[in-house]
């Protein structure tokens, strides 16, 4: 086996009859190409480091017996992102379409058009790199982390760092499922209280008759079923942070008791007149407008001002569309380990469907849909239907000039997002100068990528 260039991206080219001119051009373009002609050669190649993450799988009309065994081994290699190469006639066969749909990221037509092949392989390489980076991202408490490169999320992370340096009460606003508890945990972890407890309470999940006992605790004999002393959630958070989620649903009688604790930092367990001093930072959140609740007198005016000394807002997912794909791949890496999954990623149509969806349930909805899709998907790539989303509309036909412009713009967007808008890295990946990159960004209106959709991988046009 020839010595592999460890600096070049590794590509496995599986075929019963390799195209020598294609091999030469791929190597000239910087690929380290491994030629595979049998299942045994594929297994041997995948055992050597660095193992290739991208593969070109030629499904030719000839040599059907030779290709049968190799196809079975290829689709059983989950670490490889395959690009299928087929003839027009083969694509008419249902079995071929099913094979490509289940196990390949994309396909190209035979005979080869080099620019088309290289573009598809580069997309597969970027996907493989993204999955490697996301799957090893260190999680925060609870197995989750703040994920986002969009301007709203970058601003949120800066605000989190600022409010972490004080013990003043903090209010977190945001829609249901947007990640308010995750933001509260991030504040706690970045603060001097990080070694103390983080106690989260969903106020609307506690029955009204038990709220006082759950929050403040009780002594033995305080009421009929109080057979022993109980430490309340507020006391359990001593030395750390108390997160009161859905604070707007707290009954008015409990708001008065919470106000006393917010004012003087002491509590009394039910059934006791002893005041217990505590060192607790209060972070509260709700999806309702507390100012409206104050006006309707369902929330105390004085408690509102006690709890809302500082405020941060968690943006809804629809306002940070550039994070949708990043979050989806992160969640895929997070949940795929729950079952021995062979899922590689998402089909182009699934990626487009995610961008078109409004996400009323925000990140929680995205997490649930990805988790369900991992279980329901039949192939190696999650489809829009696996996510419970409708197939996106077919894209309009383009002239060749329009298609080139769109491909150039998509390529720029992909690189800018992948490298966090760092011009040096983007220019290096695209093999252009920074001046050329600047001109291209001006031409395509990409001076500021905030709010842009992530890369829209176009479907193969026939």
Secondary structure, DSSP 4 states (H G I P E B T S, - for coil): -PPP-TTSEEEEEE-SS--HHHHHHHHHTTEEEEEE-SHHHHHHHHHSSSPPSEEEEE--SS-HHHHHHHHHHHHT-TT-EEEEEE-HHHHTSHHHHHHHHHHEEEEEESSP-HHHHHHHHHHHHHHHHHHHHHHTPPP-GGG------SHHHHHHHHHHHHHTT--S-EEEE--TTS-HHHHHHHHHHHSTTTTS-EEEEEGGGS-GGGHHHHHH-B-TTSSTT--S-B--HHHHTTTSEEEEETGGGS-HHHHHHHHHHHHHSEE--BT----EE---EEEEEESS-HHHHHHTTSS-HHHHHHH-SEEEEPPPGGG-GGGHHHHHHHHHHHHGGGTT----EE-HHHHHHHHHS--TTHHHHHHHHHHHHHHH--SSEE-TTTTT-PPPPPPPP--HHHHHHHHHHHHHHHHHHHTTT-HHHHHHHHT--HHHHHHHHHHTT-S--TTPPPP--PPPP-
